[in-house]
Amino acid sequence: MSRGSKEWMARGKELIDQATENLKLISNYKLDLVNTAGSVIVDMSNTAYRVLSNTDGYSTTFDEDSELNWATDQTKLDDIESGRD
């Protein structure tokens, strides 16, 4: 969904298509991930630098019931605010 012009939508599709193609190549070991120096990025999934989620347990922002019951989890709002400090 977009309010952009047809040119911007076409450009967005182009970028998404290229990113998807890159992910497919990476998953098939036909493209390596490299850093800005050209060195392959090591697998860090089992290190302290792995991506962690701090959103587990939050209620969803938009529930599937009446919009009169929709609310943003206050814990989520507090975490967002504290992350900016």
SEGU-175378 format. One line per field, with one value per atom (N, C-alpha, C): residue number from 1; residue in three letters; x, z, y. Coordinates in Angstrom, 3 decimals. Layout:
BEGIN
nr	c(NUM:...)
rest	c(ALA:...)
xx	c(X:...)
zz	c(Z:...)
yy	c(Y:...)
END
This chain:
BEGIN
nr	c(1:1:1:2:2:2:3:3:3:4:4:4:5:5:5:6:6:6:7:7:7:8:8:8:9:9:9:10:10:10:11:11:11:12:12:12:13:13:13:14:14:14:15:15:15:16:16:16:17:17:17:18:18:18:19:19:19:20:20:20:21:21:21:22:22:22:23:23:23:24:24:24:25:25:25:26:26:26:27:27:27:28:28:28:29:29:29:30:30:30:31:31:31:32:32:32:33:33:33:34:34:34:35:35:35:36:36:36:37:37:37:38:38:38:39:39:39:40:40:40:41:41:41:42:42:42:43:43:43:44:44:44:45:45:45:46:46:46:47:47:47:48:48:48:49:49:49:50:50:50:51:51:51:52:52:52:53:53:53:54:54:54:55:55:55:56:56:56:57:57:57:58:58:58:59:59:59:60:60:60:61:61:61:62:62:62:63:63:63:64:64:64:65:65:65:66:66:66:67:67:67:68:68:68:69:69:69:70:70:70:71:71:71:72:72:72:73:73:73:74:74:74:75:75:75:76:76:76:77:77:77:78:78:78:79:79:79:80:80:80:81:81:81:82:82:82:83:83:83:84:84:84:85:85:85)
rest	c(MET:MET:MET:SER:SER:SER:ARG:ARG:ARG:GLY:GLY:GLY:SER:SER:SER:LYS:LYS:LYS:GLU:GLU:GLU:TRP:TRP:TRP:MET:MET:MET:ALA:ALA:ALA:ARG:ARG:ARG:GLY:GLY:GLY:LYS:LYS:LYS:GLU:GLU:GLU:LEU:LEU:LEU:ILE:ILE:ILE:ASP:ASP:ASP:GLN:GLN:GLN:ALA:ALA:ALA:THR:THR:THR:GLU:GLU:GLU:ASN:ASN:ASN:LEU:LEU:LEU:LYS:LYS:LYS:LEU:LEU:LEU:ILE:ILE:ILE:SER:SER:SER:ASN:ASN:ASN:TYR:TYR:TYR:LYS:LYS:LYS:LEU:LEU:LEU:ASP:ASP:ASP:LEU:LEU:LEU:VAL:VAL:VAL:ASN:ASN:ASN:THR:THR:THR:ALA:ALA:ALA:GLY:GLY:GLY:SER:SER:SER:VAL:VAL:VAL:ILE:ILE:ILE:VAL:VAL:VAL:ASP:ASP:ASP:MET:MET:MET:SER:SER:SER:ASN:ASN:ASN:THR:THR:THR:ALA:ALA:ALA:TYR:TYR:TYR:ARG:ARG:ARG:VAL:VAL:VAL:LEU:LEU:LEU:SER:SER:SER:ASN:ASN:ASN:THR:THR:THR:ASP:ASP:ASP:GLY:GLY:GLY:TYR:TYR:TYR:SER:SER:SER:THR:THR:THR:THR:THR:THR:PHE:PHE:PHE:ASP:ASP:ASP:GLU:GLU:GLU:ASP:ASP:ASP:SER:SER:SER:GLU:GLU:GLU:LEU:LEU:LEU:ASN:ASN:ASN:TRP:TRP:TRP:ALA:ALA:ALA:THR:THR:THR:ASP:ASP:ASP:GLN:GLN:GLN:THR:THR:THR:LYS:LYS:LYS:LEU:LEU:LEU:ASP:ASP:ASP:ASP:ASP:ASP:ILE:ILE:ILE:GLU:GLU:GLU:SER:SER:SER:GLY:GLY:GLY:ARG:ARG:ARG:ASP:ASP:ASP)
xx	c(0.854:0.000:0.902:0.592:1.438:0.640:1.062:0.450:1.359:2.455:3.423:2.949:3.680:3.359:3.711:3.243:3.521:5.019:5.767:7.213:7.882:7.442:8.000:7.619:6.415:5.985:6.808:7.082:7.898:9.318:9.855:11.205:11.238:10.209:10.138:10.107:9.317:9.246:10.602:11.285:12.610:13.585:13.553:14.439:14.092:12.812:12.372:12.755:12.549:12.892:14.382:15.233:16.676:17.082:16.483:16.790:16.370:15.206:14.728:15.661:16.096:17.020:18.338:18.837:20.081:19.920:18.793:18.557:18.518:17.910:17.877:19.287:20.097:21.471:22.281:22.114:22.822:22.402:21.093:20.616:21.067:21.373:21.862:23.389:24.050:25.518:26.123:25.416:25.927:26.354:26.132:26.514:26.951:28.088:28.605:28.212:28.095:27.920:29.309:29.536:30.850:30.682:31.734:31.711:32.241:32.386:32.797:34.211:35.032:36.389:36.418:35.268:35.207:35.441:35.624:35.832:34.492:34.464:33.232:32.890:31.630:31.174:31.011:31.621:31.557:30.176:29.816:28.542:28.610:27.760:27.775:26.508:25.787:24.504:24.646:25.837:26.033:26.931:26.957:27.800:26.931:27.564:26.845:26.325:26.790:26.379:25.180:24.594:23.445:22.264:21.331:20.145:19.216:18.839:17.935:16.631:15.571:14.277:13.906:13.468:12.981:11.484:10.827:9.396:8.544:9.172:8.390:7.462:6.240:5.296:4.503:4.823:4.023:2.673:1.648:0.377:0.464:-0.290:-0.243:-0.830:-0.376:-0.876:-2.305:-2.575:-3.912:-4.485:-5.402:-6.040:-7.096:-7.619:-8.578:-10.016:-10.188:-11.555:-11.960:-12.877:-13.347:-12.221:-12.152:-11.097:-11.222:-12.364:-12.510:-11.644:-11.208:-10.371:-8.884:-8.518:-7.129:-6.319:-5.125:-4.225:-2.801:-1.848:-0.450:-0.001:0.690:1.182:2.048:1.737:2.485:3.937:4.192:5.574:6.367:5.747:6.395:6.729:5.793:6.034:7.160:7.181:8.246:9.609:9.662:10.926:11.411:10.488:10.870:11.447:10.782:11.230:12.603:12.787:14.065:15.191:14.858:15.857:16.385:15.709:16.140:17.044:17.129:17.958:19.426)
zz	c(0.000:0.000:0.000:-0.874:-0.996:-1.520:-1.137:-1.692:-2.735:-3.055:-3.989:-5.426:-6.278:-7.701:-8.281:-9.503:-10.135:-10.352:-10.552:-10.719:-9.419:-8.287:-6.994:-6.658:-7.010:-6.747:-7.590:-8.834:-9.699:-9.145:-8.665:-8.089:-6.827:-5.994:-4.794:-5.135:-6.149:-6.572:-7.072:-7.795:-8.305:-7.150:-6.124:-4.975:-4.202:-4.019:-3.311:-4.102:-5.415:-6.253:-6.178:-6.197:-6.127:-4.764:-3.696:-2.356:-2.231:-2.763:-2.721:-3.505:-4.654:-5.469:-4.732:-4.069:-3.301:-2.175:-1.484:-0.400:-0.931:-2.085:-2.695:-3.032:-3.602:-3.947:-2.701:-1.657:-0.403:0.157:0.161:0.727:-0.083:-1.353:-2.208:-2.302:-1.432:-1.387:-2.718:-3.444:-4.697:-4.558:-3.377:-3.106:-1.656:-1.420:-0.064:0.540:1.848:2.570:2.865:2.546:2.787:3.505:4.202:4.832:3.848:4.278:3.355:2.832:3.536:3.073:2.113:1.936:1.044:1.741:3.050:3.801:4.099:3.975:4.266:5.737:6.012:7.383:7.995:9.166:9.812:10.415:10.543:11.159:12.641:13.080:14.462:15.195:14.666:15.267:16.653:16.982:18.307:19.191:18.937:19.731:20.458:21.248:21.968:21.013:19.769:18.806:17.960:18.260:17.469:17.672:16.759:16.842:17.900:18.835:19.893:19.768:20.217:20.206:21.617:21.769:23.079:23.027:21.998:21.838:22.188:22.641:23.035:24.177:24.093:25.169:25.043:24.081:23.880:23.288:23.665:22.983:21.626:20.674:19.343:19.373:18.471:18.424:17.929:16.887:16.329:16.494:17.381:17.598:16.525:16.473:15.436:15.891:17.044:17.509:17.212:17.946:17.727:17.905:17.005:17.111:18.396:19.058:20.339:21.416:21.179:22.139:21.784:20.666:20.242:21.171:21.504:22.324:22.118:22.372:22.305:23.698:23.796:25.067:25.743:26.975:27.676:27.894:28.117:28.275:27.011:25.860:24.585:24.467:24.821:24.750:25.699:26.896:27.856:27.331:26.718:26.171:25.017:24.174:23.065:23.611:24.601:25.187:25.857:26.624:27.319:26.339:25.170:24.146:23.511:23.674:23.107:24.045:25.288:26.269:26.020)
yy	c(-1.167:0.000:1.232:2.145:3.316:4.489:5.661:6.866:7.482:6.799:7.336:7.250:7.936:7.908:6.553:6.303:5.011:4.817:5.912:5.798:5.333:5.892:5.494:4.060:3.679:2.301:1.331:1.688:0.836:0.741:1.863:1.868:1.001:1.100:0.278:-1.195:-1.563:-2.970:-3.435:-2.581:-2.906:-3.198:-2.362:-2.545:-3.823:-4.062:-5.273:-6.518:-6.490:-7.636:-7.945:-6.900:-7.114:-7.668:-7.144:-7.653:-9.117:-9.443:-10.833:-11.744:-11.295:-12.089:-12.289:-11.237:-11.362:-12.374:-12.343:-13.302:-14.733:-14.922:-16.259:-16.727:-15.841:-16.198:-16.540:-15.743:-16.013:-17.363:-17.631:-18.898:-20.105:-19.900:-20.986:-21.002:-20.226:-20.148:-19.700:-18.856:-18.324:-16.864:-16.291:-14.912:-14.843:-14.207:-14.090:-12.748:-12.748:-11.501:-10.952:-9.697:-9.097:-7.768:-7.361:-6.047:-5.014:-3.783:-2.724:-2.919:-3.711:-3.995:-5.180:-5.832:-6.980:-8.301:-8.273:-9.508:-10.165:-11.499:-12.225:-12.056:-11.776:-11.613:-12.987:-13.174:-14.482:-14.703:-15.968:-16.331:-15.977:-15.084:-14.624:-15.016:-16.003:-16.365:-16.974:-17.458:-18.054:-17.195:-15.893:-14.994:-13.981:-13.156:-12.102:-11.033:-11.026:-10.009:-10.408:-11.558:-12.006:-11.059:-11.091:-10.242:-10.824:-9.998:-10.416:-9.639:-10.230:-9.556:-9.163:-7.918:-7.492:-7.220:-7.765:-7.512:-8.717:-9.787:-10.958:-10.587:-11.015:-10.775:-9.484:-8.653:-7.435:-7.818:-7.096:-7.294:-6.617:-7.102:-6.507:-5.110:-4.265:-2.893:-2.866:-3.629:-3.664:-5.059:-5.186:-6.474:-6.694:-7.884:-8.230:-8.061:-7.443:-7.221:-5.774:-5.250:-3.886:-2.878:-1.915:-0.900:-0.073:-0.128:0.554:-0.090:-1.329:-2.045:-1.992:-1.370:-1.332:-0.439:-0.878:-0.075:-0.578:0.290:-0.092:-0.500:-1.617:-2.130:-1.072:-0.690:0.358:-0.052:-1.337:-1.798:-1.521:-1.738:-1.476:0.004:0.871:2.309:2.724:2.150:2.467:2.024:0.824:0.326:1.192:1.642:2.527:3.817:4.389:5.645:5.476:4.399:4.195:3.897:3.361:3.101:4.360:5.452:6.740:7.511:7.083:7.802:7.585)
END
